[in-house]
Amino acid sequence: MKNLVVVAIAALVVSACGNPVSHIPEFPRSNFVPGSKIPGAVPGGGHYKLIPYDQISIRFPFHPEQDPKSGSIPVQPDGNIILDGVGPIQAAGLAPEELAKAIIQKSSDRLRDPQVVVTIVQYAPRRVFVGGEVKSPGIVAIQDGMTPLQAIFERGGFTTTAQMDSVVLIRDAASADPQIGRMDLTQAMDHAAAERIILAANDVLYIPMTGVGRSNLWVKQNIKDLIPWELFRPPSIRDLMFQ
């Protein structure tokens, strides 16, 4: 009986030790930007690209009746704007003048020679979200050129059970096609190697727990109260006397 219990515990612990994010591929190398900055990552950039939660103004100079009644409209979490008479338009990732061209294209079937002016009324907060095995999970105000490791240290650094070789980065989380991938930060941590990626606003960093940490937690939560530990207790003199 004892042997069976020991084997069962071993099997369960081994299964708990697996990497829960091993199925996630590496973050696409096309998104690595060594030695550069993401254009428009900070308000006022020369090639600013809209992101979710920016507030923008849209004017039709020759068709003022088409101007949004609210005065400004937000870029939705999925990156779209909703424009009366036009419908949803992808705005995130576009410069204001690029969005103006997209609106013109969608409006030209019902308006004669439409002209559109897009301006930014209010910039969204520049932030990234850091969770999992960091000492203080939460929000980090993004700085131009910020790397994942810098954001993690803004939240107190890794815990002792952090799996640094499988940090998960989620970009465009609210869109229909988010980018999700793993990053190995051990070289940056242990050998001060240059990081190969720069964070963008609204990125999400998740640091999973190591296999050892997960197995210890799993045992604590699932096994300690289920196993008949008396089977492993050495027999007392009383037990031997009355066998």
C-alpha positions, 0 to 999 in steps of 0.5 A: 500500500505504501509503495502504491501511494509513493508511486502515485505521489511521484507521478502527480508531482512529476506532472505538476513539474511540467512547464505550463507555457511550453506550448507557447512559441517564442515571441515572433522575431519580426517583433524584436527591435534591437537598439531601436525604439517603437515609433510613437511609443511616447506621446508626441513622437514624430511618427505617432501611432494610435493605441487603444484608449487614445481620445481623438477628434474627427472633423469633416470640413466640407460636411460638418454634419458628419462630425461626431456629436460627442466632440471626441471618440475613444479608440476601443480596447480592440483597436477600433473606432465606431463612427456614425454612418461609417461603422467600425474602423481599425485605428490602433497602429495607424498615424492620425493622417493614415486613419483620416485616409481610411475614413475618407475611403469608407465615406466616399461612397456616400459623401462627395469628395470627403475631407477628414482631419483627425487630431489627438485630443487626449493620449492614453496612459502609457503602461504595461501590465506585469503579473505572475512571479514578480514581487509586486504584480501591477502596472508600470508606466512605460518609458520610451525604449523600456525592455521587459526586464526593466518593467519587471524590476519596476515591480520589484524583480522576480520571485525565487520561483520565477521561470525566467526562461519562459516569460510570456509577452502578450501584445494587442491583447484586446484585438482579434489577433493578439501576439503571444510568445515566450521570451528567455530572460536568463541571459539578460539576468545572468550575463547582462546580455542585451534584450532583443525586444522593446515594450509597447503600450498595453503589453502584458508580461506574465512570469510563470512559476518554475516546475519546482515551485509549482510542484511544491504549491501543488503538493501543499494544495492537493496532497497534504490533506488527502494522503493517509500519512499514518501509513508512513508513520513508524509503528509505536511500541503499542502498535507492535505489542498489539499486532 
